[in-house]
Amino acid sequence: MTDLDKKGPQDAPPPAAHPEAIKAIPVRHYGRYVSAVIALAVLAALVWAFAKGDINWGAIPDYFFNDRILRGVRETLILTFVSMAIGIAGGVLLAVMRLSRNPVTSSIAWFYIWFFRGTPVLVQLFVWFNLGFVFDYINLGPVYKDEWSDFMTPFLTALLGLGLNEAAYMAEICRAGLLSVDEGQTEASHALGMSHGKTLRRVIIPQAMRVIVPPTGNEVINMLKTTSLVAAVQYYELLKYAQDIGQTSGATVEVLFLAAAWYLIMTSILSVGQYYLERYYARGSSRALPPTVLQRIKANMLSLSNRPSGGVSA
């Protein structure tokens, strides 16, 4: 019998003590608190400066629903959507030309995109507005003939300047969307006997919309703000009407704040529309769609109502 056999239960080694729980002490980020205090101080200083400045804040609600301001809002929206329609149609056409195997059409599309993306839109507006110094008449044969100054109105100048410039940007967006679709989709469509045009309309473009829609929504919002540049070519939209009201009333800065408020309202509405449009086109690619604003509010209300009370159970 060994020594281990002679030991009884009382001679067994004591069980090992459990290790103490680690006390995790979070790291204090004092820089965050300092930066937050500095940001709040700067914000308070700005609010105090504008509150104490020589600004007639009462003029903003007085002119907020002025007839000329509302007319400017309407003209801004019309110019935004018509210019974007020109830009989207031209962008799709240029994207297809850019992807064409024909070197002539591909080169024309590349040159167009290079030129209109490489020059400022304000310069392009001035060029269209002052082409009357180069061409005295516009002659389209039996269709139309008139003096250039009568033909190139401020509205047409704004449409050409904004729409043709936007087509260059939309061409790259559409090209990226078309290239995102797998080539096997095109090959399968051609194997089924579908023409190239029908393949684009029914197979390629619907799948490319998931890539095209988000940046297109941003372009619409950007176009709405870019319409303010057409005031330089004497087209009356929101900013131009606001400038005229400011000059006649003496409330120049106040009316500019009013115009900025209207731009914020319109861009916010377009941002909501963009969110729902992206949500619609994400149905085929996402397992779970992102919740809408109403769904988030409803979920938060249900979580609050289902939260247990703070009483102690027996």
Secondary structure, DSSP 8 states (H G I E B T S, - for coil): --HHHH--GGGS-----------------HHHHHHHHHHHHHHHHHHHHHHHSS--TTHHHHHTT-HHHHHHHHHHHHHHHHHHHHHHHHHHHHHHHHT-S-HHHHHHHHHHHHHHHHS-HHHHHHHHHTGGGT-SEEE-TTS-EEEHHHHS-HHHHHHHHHHHHHHHHHHHHHHHHHHTS-HHHHHHHHHTT--HHHHIIIIIHHHHHHHHHHHHHHHHHHHHHHGGGGGGGT--SHHHHHHHHHHHHS-HHHHHHHHHHHHHHHHHHHHHHHHHHHHHHTTTT-SS----HHHHHHHHHHHHHTS--S----
